[in-house]
């Protein structure tokens, strides 16, 4: 949700900032801008994507600057609302990710003190507050301004007469990148991969001050030491590597992602992996919180953990859970979040900790906010996920959940050994789905002509139906809805007909017969039906209009192969409709506002 970057060094800042902003576009992309220190501050911004801004921008030669790519919260995407924002005299430029909740009150106060505002943004109050408090030290002025501010922020401040950048964070991510006679500040690691693999993760309340050859971190007025970390992600992982879109590349990475994630857990000791709390203190239930695709992983996790651990599991949408009053203290809480920065999920985690729950985070991002709140973190090894639509992180989250459940399972040892063997075969089963891509492309061509599509599933494949519908809507702009197959007749049946194809996710388990009945009912009402089936299921082939076949796996693992097939379906349908697949309109990958 907005990406920010700052550079100070000996090279031309403009091209570095634009390059870093491109890597941050997954955080928001409705407008963007840069400010470069030179003879005063040069600002260039517009309601365009970074590539377009780079082409139209005049050349600036300064070696210090800041940049921003926006996901609008206050004020429509426009040139005037794009960041950076300046103070009255144009001496101070600010880029901001987050929401200043008391901005109206601050703006009224500053207006009465003679400050003029030109944008509708909350951010503009920050530059004016810094101007108000500036007495010769930028860091002190930033510190004073932050005392007045309520809400969330990651900010970078540029003031040309101070040869430094000042940055601060609260509830929005921010890292310092360490270079050789140059330093960086950015929202996230992928922005900097090409320049450095040495980073410092700033924490809430930190103020970072960087010059060409120094880095200082202040907190409550005194200097502190923050550890340097080596980034494990590589430049190649954050590039398209010959694929047309990141989404397709990331779908194709899934066999390796499963191997990497499993490899990570196999190396870990028993005390590190898993919900230690369940066994150690006899806690009898698990509560999972997450948003978006991660919530669909949590819902799948409910089926996995309930089956293998025989304890009740609740999966909650974090934004709803946050307004639900009753929380059981003696529950292990699992927060699932790819980015580790989703505001609603972080809020839920804090609340759960407050009432005494042990909170386990499953995340992809080292040093993310979720890892700091959690009592324990389980990393997935998905590598950088750039496409806004989550794919490989979902699969890796499922692998983490299988591993946790199998580590503490109460089912007999022989079944666990068998499941373990099957889990290790999943990469090759997923590869077979990917190898069958051409057949899925044919279905995508067919689907691309419709405006409404239903996905239905039962049991552990019900969350798969939700996720598949979500993915199709997100990237192809087709209205799609996922339903528990048994619920269709209670309402969605009213929309069945030749214009509403239904995709039925069929598992060869106890739900099979009921699913056959549902498919017949739907066919009788005129909807075309595509069934996603295991290879060798000839019974269903007879009933439906067409089938997508996936390798046969144990039902508990079927969400993995089924989801990969449906990710490809969503991708190719969107491609057929010529959609901007990696950057769907109005969305952002990291949602750091409530
Ligand atoms: C955004 C992304 C989704 C993601 C969701 C939760 O909406 O576009 O792909 O599933 O946030 O993100 P998280 O990082 O918490 O998994």
Boltz pocket constraint, residues with backbone or C-beta under 6 A from the ligand:
constraints:
  - pocket:
      binder: B
      contacts: [[A, 291], [A, 292], [A, 293], [A, 294], [A, 295], [A, 336], [A, 337], [A, 338], [A, 339], [A, 340], [A, 341], [A, 342], [A, 345], [A, 387], [A, 388], [A, 389], [A, 390], [A, 587], [A, 588], [A, 589], [A, 590], [A, 591]]
      max_distance: 6.0
